[in-house]
């Protein structure tokens, strides 16, 4: 499904060059959750952003179902992110003064899905994430953990084929963290999605089908 082949991404600072991703080759298959661990600054988030076309590699190739992401037009990238990818970032990017239900359904609405259908799909995910009684609340009325769960629901609507999750449980307590990672694993196994999970939580990584560590941009299988 998702394939990295010899991918390199550098950052250039004053008098130095950092290889955030240094020759990474990795495949994430359908119906599989792959975990990435590693210290801060090891390249984990950069790898996710490359997969989401938010960054472009300097060397190597990234393919989704055989299509080279570097060949995508702006329209292709937009369709890919709205239709195929569910991206969960470390910090929620919810719209202020807009209900949790509207926030969770926005990706589908932007993709042209009718508002009623989009909100019905979003409501299902909000309920599964324990927010049934908070759907009408705005981000200003929600806790940090609740906002993060709305952001997760926002990523999961529309049954994306690829889920890119960057520390999705960072604002959740241990019980909710376990439930959320188990849900991502369930989505992979039961719905045929590929999940690439960045985490510092070794317990979360143990729920993955395969686990890798990134150190100085280089990939090591656990």
matplotlib code that plots the C-alpha trace (Angstrom):
import matplotlib.pyplot as plt

x = [0.0, 2.6, 6.2, 9.3, 12.3, 15.7, 14.1, 16.3, 15.2, 17.7, 17.3, 19.9, 20.9, 23.7, 26.9, 25.3, 23.2, 20.8, 19.5, 16.1, 15.4, 18.5, 17.9, 14.7, 13.0, 9.7, 6.5, 3.1, 0.6, -3.1, -4.6, -1.4, -0.4, 3.3, 4.8, 7.7, 9.5, 12.6, 13.8, 12.6, 14.3, 14.9, 12.8, 9.5, 7.3, 9.3, 8.6, 4.8, 4.8, 6.6, 3.9, 1.2, 2.9, 3.4, 7.1, 9.0, 11.9, 15.3, 16.2, 14.2, 10.6, 7.4, 4.5, 0.9, -0.7, 2.1, 1.7, 4.7, 3.7, 6.2, 4.2, 1.0, -0.4, -1.9, -5.3, -4.0, -2.5, -5.7, -7.7, -5.2, -5.3, -9.1, -10.1, -7.3, -5.4, -6.4, -3.7, -3.6, -1.1, 0.4, -1.7, -5.3, -6.1, -9.8, -11.7, -12.6, -16.2, -17.4, -19.0, -17.2, -19.6, -18.9, -15.1, -15.2, -17.2, -15.3, -13.0, -16.0, -17.9, -14.8, -14.7, -18.2, -20.2, -23.6, -23.6, -26.2, -24.2, -20.9, -22.2, -23.8, -20.3, -18.6, -21.1, -20.4, -16.7, -17.3, -19.5, -16.9, -14.3, -16.5, -17.7, -21.4, -22.4, -19.9, -20.8, -22.3, -19.4, -16.9, -13.1, -13.1, -15.5, -13.5, -10.5, -7.2, -8.0, -11.4, -10.1, -7.6, -10.3, -12.3, -9.2, -8.9, -12.5, -11.9, -9.1, -11.1, -14.3, -14.7, -12.8, -9.4, -7.2, -4.1, -3.9, -0.9, -0.9, 1.7, 1.6, -2.3, -2.6, -0.2, -3.1, -5.0, -4.9, -3.6, -7.0, -8.1, -4.6, -5.0, -8.5, -7.5, -4.5, -6.6, -9.2, -6.5, -5.3, -9.0, -9.4, -6.3, -7.3, -11.1, -11.3, -8.1, -6.5, -2.7, -1.7, 1.7, 1.8, 4.5, 4.6, 6.9, 4.6, 6.2, 2.9, 1.2, 4.0, 3.4, -0.1, 1.4, 2.0, 5.6, 7.6, 10.7, 12.9, 14.3, 17.6, 19.3, 17.0, 17.9, 15.4, 16.0, 13.5, 12.6]
y = [0.0, 2.6, 2.1, 4.1, 3.3, 4.8, 8.0, 10.9, 14.3, 16.8, 20.0, 22.7, 24.8, 27.3, 25.5, 22.0, 19.6, 17.2, 14.0, 13.8, 10.7, 8.9, 6.2, 4.8, 1.8, 0.6, -0.9, -0.5, -3.1, -3.1, -4.6, -3.8, -1.4, -0.5, 1.4, 3.8, 4.6, 6.7, 9.7, 13.3, 14.6, 11.1, 11.8, 10.1, 13.1, 14.0, 10.5, 10.9, 14.3, 12.8, 10.2, 12.9, 15.0, 17.8, 17.5, 16.2, 13.8, 14.9, 11.3, 8.1, 7.3, 7.1, 5.2, 4.7, 1.7, 1.9, 5.6, 7.8, 10.7, 13.0, 12.7, 14.1, 17.4, 19.8, 18.4, 14.8, 15.7, 17.3, 14.2, 11.9, 13.7, 14.1, 10.6, 8.2, 9.6, 10.1, 12.2, 12.6, 15.3, 15.7, 18.8, 19.2, 21.7, 22.1, 25.1, 27.4, 28.1, 25.2, 22.1, 18.8, 17.3, 20.0, 19.7, 15.9, 16.0, 18.9, 16.6, 14.9, 18.1, 19.5, 16.4, 17.0, 14.6, 15.9, 17.5, 15.1, 12.0, 13.6, 14.3, 10.9, 9.3, 11.7, 11.0, 7.3, 7.9, 10.5, 7.9, 5.2, 7.6, 8.2, 11.7, 11.0, 13.7, 16.3, 16.5, 19.9, 21.4, 23.7, 23.2, 26.0, 23.9, 20.6, 19.3, 18.7, 15.0, 15.5, 17.8, 15.2, 12.6, 14.9, 15.3, 11.5, 11.2, 13.9, 11.8, 8.5, 9.7, 8.3, 5.1, 6.3, 3.6, 5.0, 6.3, 8.4, 8.9, 11.1, 10.5, 10.3, 9.5, 12.2, 14.1, 11.0, 9.1, 5.5, 3.9, 6.0, 5.6, 1.8, 2.0, 4.4, 2.3, -0.8, 1.0, 1.9, -1.8, -2.9, -0.5, -1.9, -5.5, -5.3, -2.6, -3.3, 0.1, 0.6, 2.4, 4.1, 5.0, 7.2, 6.7, 6.9, 4.4, 0.9, -0.7, 0.9, -0.3, -3.9, -3.7, -3.2, -5.9, -4.7, -2.2, -0.1, 2.4, 5.5, 6.7, 9.7, 9.2, 5.5, 2.6, -0.4, -3.2, -4.3]
z = [0.0, 1.2, 0.2, 1.0, -1.1, -0.2, 1.1, 2.2, 3.7, 4.9, 7.0, 6.5, 9.5, 10.1, 9.3, 9.5, 7.7, 9.4, 7.7, 9.3, 7.2, 5.9, 3.3, 4.7, 3.0, 4.5, 3.4, 5.2, 3.9, 3.9, 7.1, 9.0, 11.7, 11.7, 14.7, 14.7, 17.9, 18.6, 20.5, 19.7, 16.6, 15.1, 12.0, 12.9, 12.2, 9.1, 7.7, 8.3, 6.6, 3.6, 3.4, 3.6, 0.8, 3.3, 2.6, -0.5, -0.3, -1.8, -2.8, -3.1, -3.9, -1.9, -3.5, -2.6, -4.4, -6.8, -7.7, -7.1, -4.8, -6.4, -9.7, -8.0, -9.1, -6.6, -7.3, -6.9, -3.6, -2.4, -3.4, -1.8, 1.5, 1.6, 0.2, 1.0, 4.1, 7.7, 9.3, 13.1, 14.2, 17.6, 18.2, 17.1, 14.5, 15.2, 14.1, 17.0, 18.0, 15.9, 17.4, 17.7, 15.2, 12.6, 13.2, 12.9, 9.6, 7.9, 5.8, 4.2, 3.6, 1.8, -0.2, -1.5, 0.8, 1.8, 5.3, 6.7, 5.6, 6.7, 10.1, 10.5, 9.8, 12.1, 14.9, 14.7, 15.3, 18.0, 19.8, 19.4, 20.9, 24.0, 23.0, 22.5, 25.1, 23.7, 20.1, 20.4, 22.3, 20.8, 21.2, 23.8, 25.9, 25.7, 27.6, 25.8, 25.7, 24.3, 21.6, 20.6, 20.3, 18.1, 15.9, 15.7, 14.7, 12.1, 10.6, 10.6, 8.9, 5.4, 6.2, 4.8, 3.3, 5.0, 8.6, 9.6, 13.3, 15.0, 18.8, 18.7, 22.4, 23.7, 25.5, 26.6, 29.9, 29.9, 29.6, 26.7, 25.1, 25.1, 23.7, 20.9, 19.8, 19.9, 17.7, 15.2, 15.1, 14.7, 11.8, 10.1, 10.6, 10.0, 7.4, 5.5, 6.2, 6.6, 9.8, 10.3, 14.0, 15.6, 19.3, 22.4, 24.1, 24.1, 25.1, 22.1, 19.8, 21.1, 19.5, 16.1, 13.6, 13.1, 15.1, 14.1, 15.8, 14.0, 15.3, 13.5, 10.6, 10.1, 10.5, 12.7, 13.0, 16.5]

ax = plt.figure().add_subplot(projection="3d")
ax.plot(x, y, z, "-o")
ax.set_aspect("equal")
plt.show()
